[in-house]
Amino acid sequence: MGDAASEQWLTGYFEFAAFGMLPLWRRRGAGGQVHDRPLEHVRHRRVVLTVREGNRPARRFYQRRG
């Protein structure tokens, strides 16, 4: 990431590093609540989400949430 992208994305942000759900709770809406509720109160311009590149289910989850 160059200087311009770093300045754009990594200034004044909230980082949602990672979370996971036990298989029992997947596809029941629990992950959505764990993701959405804390972010309801975030007042930063950006939220940086961390996910492994090959984790397609997690990437789709984040993409569905915008």
C-alpha positions as CSV (number, residue, x, y, z in Angstrom):
1,M,0.0,0.0,0.0
2,G,1.5,3.3,-1.0
3,D,1.5,6.6,0.9
4,A,-1.7,7.9,-0.7
5,A,-3.7,4.7,0.0
6,S,-2.3,4.5,3.5
7,E,-3.4,8.1,4.2
8,Q,-6.9,7.4,2.7
9,W,-7.6,4.1,4.5
10,L,-5.5,4.2,7.7
11,T,-6.2,7.7,9.1
12,G,-9.2,8.0,11.5
13,Y,-10.4,4.5,11.2
14,F,-11.9,1.8,13.4
15,E,-10.4,-1.7,13.0
16,F,-12.6,-4.7,13.3
17,A,-9.7,-7.2,13.3
18,A,-11.5,-10.6,13.3
19,F,-14.2,-12.7,14.7
20,G,-15.5,-16.2,14.2
21,M,-18.5,-18.3,14.9
22,L,-18.7,-21.8,16.2
23,P,-20.3,-24.1,13.6
24,L,-23.4,-24.4,15.8
25,W,-24.1,-20.6,15.4
26,R,-23.3,-20.2,11.7
27,R,-26.0,-19.2,9.3
28,R,-28.4,-18.2,12.2
29,G,-27.8,-14.5,12.2
30,A,-25.4,-14.5,15.2
31,G,-22.4,-13.4,13.1
32,G,-24.4,-10.5,11.7
33,Q,-25.2,-9.3,15.2
34,V,-21.6,-9.7,16.3
35,H,-20.6,-7.6,13.3
36,D,-23.4,-5.0,13.2
37,R,-24.0,-4.1,16.8
38,P,-20.6,-2.7,17.7
39,L,-20.5,-0.8,14.4
40,E,-23.8,0.9,15.1
41,H,-21.8,3.1,17.6
42,V,-18.7,3.7,15.6
43,R,-18.2,7.4,14.6
44,H,-15.1,7.0,12.4
45,R,-15.0,7.7,8.7
46,R,-13.9,4.2,7.9
47,V,-13.9,0.7,9.3
48,V,-11.1,-1.6,8.3
49,L,-12.0,-5.3,8.3
50,T,-9.4,-8.0,8.4
51,V,-9.9,-11.4,6.7
52,R,-7.6,-13.9,5.1
53,E,-7.5,-13.7,1.3
54,G,-8.7,-17.2,0.7
55,N,-11.5,-17.1,3.2
56,R,-14.4,-16.8,0.7
57,P,-17.3,-17.2,3.2
58,A,-15.9,-14.4,5.3
59,R,-15.3,-12.2,2.3
60,R,-18.8,-12.8,1.1
61,F,-20.2,-12.0,4.6
62,Y,-18.4,-8.6,4.6
63,Q,-19.4,-7.9,1.0
64,R,-23.1,-8.5,1.8
65,R,-22.8,-6.0,4.6
66,G,-21.3,-3.3,2.3
